[in-house]
Amino acid sequence: MSAIKPPQPVERKVKLEPHQVLLRPLVTEKGVHRATRNNQYAFQIHRDATKLDVRAAVESLFDVKVTAVRTQTRKGKFRRFRNKMGRTSDWKKAIVQLHEDHRIDFF
């Protein structure tokens, strides 16, 4: 049997800079709990960013060591504005776990 090879990174025409990958930190009650207990931090990221982009951006911007990255594509919600129904934009979220010796201080 042949071993399963990990997928190769996709080459894109547009190269995202680290400050373009991370749009904002998600500071919520659940996020603060994750940060204190599990050393995990949540960020809203660019829709085209990959896990490798997020890892490189967090390590370069915050000078920390990343052990794992998990991403989610979040669907927008339906909202009503006056008499019309609209929809908020879809967005992408990343949960980054840091090495146990490193921390990010948002507060």
BATOR-894273 format. One record per residue: x, y, z of N, C-alpha, C in turn; residue number from 1; residue in one letter. Coordinates in steps of 0.2 Angstrom, whole numbers, always signed. Example, Ala and Ser with C-alpha at 12.3 -4.5 7.8 and 13.67 -1.06 7.14 Angstrom:
2
     n.X     n.Y     n.Z    ca.X    ca.Y    ca.Z     c.X     c.Y     c.Z   lumse   bati
     +66     -28     +39     +62     -22     +39     +66     -16     +39       1      A
     +64     -11     +35     +68      -5     +36     +64      +0     +39       2      S
//
This chain:
107
     n.X     n.Y     n.Z    ca.X    ca.Y    ca.Z     c.X     c.Y     c.Z   lumse   bati
      +4      -6      +0      +0      +0      +0      +4      +6      +0       1      M
      +2     +11      -3      +6     +18      -3      +3     +22      +2       2      S
      +8     +26      +5      +6     +31     +10      +2     +37      +7       3      A
      -2     +39     +11      -6     +45      +9      -1     +51     +10       4      I
      -1     +55      +5      +3     +61      +5      -1     +67      +7       5      K
      +1     +72     +10      -2     +78     +12      -3     +82      +6       6      P
      -8     +86      +5     -10     +90      -1      -4     +96      -1       7      P
      -2     +97      -7      +2    +102      -9      -1    +109      -8       8      Q
      +2    +114      -6      -1    +121      -5      -3    +124     -12       9      P
      -8    +127     -12     -11    +129     -19      -7    +136     -20      10      V
      -5    +137     -26      -2    +143     -28      -7    +148     -31      11      E
      -7    +154     -28     -12    +159     -29      -8    +165     -33      12      R
     -12    +168     -37      -9    +174     -40      -8    +180     -35      13      K
     -12    +181     -30     -12    +186     -25      -9    +183     -19      14      V
      -3    +187     -17      +0    +185     -11      -2    +189      -5      15      K
      -5    +186      +0      -8    +190      +6      -2    +191     +11      16      L
      -2    +197     +13      +3    +199     +18      +0    +197     +25      17      E
      +5    +197     +30      +2    +195     +37      -4    +199     +39      18      P
      -3    +206     +38      -8    +210     +41     -14    +210     +37      19      H
     -14    +207     +31     -20    +206     +27     -24    +199     +29      20      Q
     -20    +195     +31     -23    +188     +33     -27    +189     +39      21      V
     -25    +192     +44     -29    +192     +51     -32    +199     +50      22      L
     -39    +199     +50     -43    +205     +50     -44    +208     +57      23      L
     -46    +203     +62     -47    +206     +68     -47    +200     +73      24      R
     -45    +201     +79     -46    +196     +84     -53    +195     +87      25      P
     -56    +189     +88     -63    +188     +90     -62    +188     +98      26      L
     -64    +193    +102     -63    +193    +109     -71    +192    +111      27      V
     -72    +186    +113     -79    +184    +116     -78    +181    +122      28      T
     -83    +180    +126     -83    +176    +132     -80    +169    +131      29      E
     -82    +166    +126     -80    +159    +124     -73    +159    +122      30      K
     -71    +165    +119     -64    +165    +117     -59    +167    +122      31      G
     -61    +171    +127     -57    +172    +133     -56    +166    +137      32      V
     -62    +162    +138     -61    +155    +141     -56    +151    +138      33      H
     -56    +150    +131     -52    +146    +127     -45    +149    +128      34      R
     -44    +155    +129     -37    +158    +129     -34    +156    +136      35      A
     -38    +157    +141     -35    +156    +148     -34    +148    +149      36      T
     -39    +144    +147     -38    +137    +148     -34    +133    +143      37      R
     -35    +134    +137     -32    +130    +132     -27    +134    +128      38      N
     -25    +140    +129     -21    +144    +125     -22    +144    +118      39      N
     -29    +145    +116     -31    +146    +110     -34    +152    +109      40      Q
     -33    +155    +103     -36    +162    +101     -39    +162     +94      41      Y
     -45    +166     +94     -49    +166     +88     -48    +172     +84      42      A
     -48    +172     +78     -47    +178     +73     -52    +177     +67      43      F
     -54    +183     +65     -58    +183     +59     -52    +184     +54      44      Q
     -52    +180     +48     -47    +180     +43     -50    +181     +36      45      I
     -45    +183     +32     -47    +184     +25     -50    +177     +22      46      H
     -55    +178     +18     -59    +172     +15     -54    +168     +11      47      R
     -49    +170      +8     -44    +166      +4     -38    +164      +8      48      D
     -38    +165     +14     -32    +163     +18     -32    +155     +20      49      A
     -27    +152     +19     -26    +145     +21     -24    +144     +28      50      T
     -23    +138     +31     -21    +137     +37     -13    +139     +38      51      K
     -10    +137     +32      -3    +139     +32      -2    +147     +32      52      L
      -6    +151     +29      -6    +158     +29      -7    +161     +36      53      D
     -12    +158     +39     -14    +160     +46      -8    +158     +51      54      V
      -5    +152     +50      +1    +151     +55      +6    +156     +54      55      R
      +8    +157     +48     +14    +162     +46     +12    +169     +49      56      A
      +6    +171     +48      +4    +178     +50      +4    +178     +57      57      A
      +2    +174     +61      +1    +174     +68      +9    +174     +71      58      V
     +13    +169     +68     +20    +169     +71     +24    +175     +69      59      E
     +22    +178     +64     +26    +184     +62     +24    +191     +66      60      S
     +17    +191     +66     +14    +197     +69     +15    +197     +77      61      L
     +14    +192     +80     +14    +191     +87     +20    +188     +90      62      F
     +25    +186     +86     +31    +183     +88     +30    +177     +93      63      D
     +26    +172     +91     +24    +166     +95     +25    +160     +91      64      V
     +24    +154     +94     +25    +148     +91     +18    +145     +91      65      K
     +15    +143     +85      +9    +140     +84      +9    +133     +83      66      V
      +5    +129     +87      +5    +122     +86      +0    +119     +82      67      T
      -6    +122     +82     -12    +120     +77     -16    +126     +75      68      A
     -19    +125     +69     -24    +130     +67     -30    +126     +64      69      V
     -36    +129     +66     -42    +126     +64     -46    +132     +61      70      R
     -49    +130     +55     -53    +136     +52     -60    +134     +51      71      T
     -64    +139     +50     -71    +138     +49     -74    +143     +44      72      Q
     -78    +141     +39     -81    +146     +35     -88    +147     +38      73      T
     -90    +153     +40     -96    +155     +44    -101    +158     +39      74      R
    -107    +155     +38    -112    +158     +34    -115    +164     +37      75      K
    -117    +169     +32    -120    +175     +35    -127    +174     +37      76      G
    -129    +178     +41    -136    +178     +44    -141    +182     +40      77      K
    -147    +180     +40    -153    +184     +37    -155    +189     +41      78      F
    -155    +195     +39    -157    +201     +43    -163    +205     +39      79      R
    -167    +208     +43    -172    +212     +40    -170    +219     +41      80      R
    -171    +223     +35    -170    +230     +36    -176    +234     +33      81      F
    -180    +237     +37    -186    +240     +35    -191    +234     +33      82      R
    -193    +235     +26    -197    +230     +24    -194    +224     +19      83      N
    -187    +225     +19    -183    +220     +15    -179    +215     +19      84      K
    -178    +209     +16    -174    +204     +19    -167    +205     +16      85      M
    -162    +205     +20    -155    +205     +17    -151    +199     +21      86      G
    -145    +199     +19    -140    +194     +22    -134    +197     +23      87      R
    -131    +195     +29    -124    +198     +30    -119    +194     +27      88      T
    -113    +196     +26    -108    +193     +22    -106    +186     +26      89      S
    -104    +181     +22    -100    +176     +24     -93    +178     +27      90      D
     -91    +174     +32     -84    +176     +34     -80    +170     +36      91      W
     -74    +170     +37     -70    +165     +39     -67    +166     +46      92      K
     -66    +161     +50     -64    +161     +57     -58    +156     +58      93      K
     -53    +158     +61     -48    +153     +63     -47    +153     +70      94      A
     -46    +147     +73     -44    +146     +80     -37    +143     +80      95      I
     -33    +147     +83     -25    +146     +83     -23    +144     +90      96      V
     -20    +138     +91     -17    +135     +97     -10    +137     +97      97      Q
      -8    +140    +103      -1    +142    +103      +3    +136    +108      98      L
     +10    +137    +107     +14    +132    +111     +13    +135    +118      99      H
     +13    +130    +123     +12    +131    +130     +16    +137    +133     100      E
     +22    +139    +130     +26    +144    +133     +24    +151    +131     101      D
     +20    +151    +126     +18    +158    +122     +11    +160    +124     102      H
     +10    +167    +124      +4    +170    +125      +3    +176    +121     103      R
      -3    +178    +120      -5    +184    +116      -9    +188    +121     104      I
      -7    +194    +122     -11    +198    +127     -15    +204    +123     105      D
     -22    +203    +122     -26    +207    +119     -28    +213    +123     106      F
     -28    +212    +130     -31    +217    +134     -26    +222    +137     107      F
//
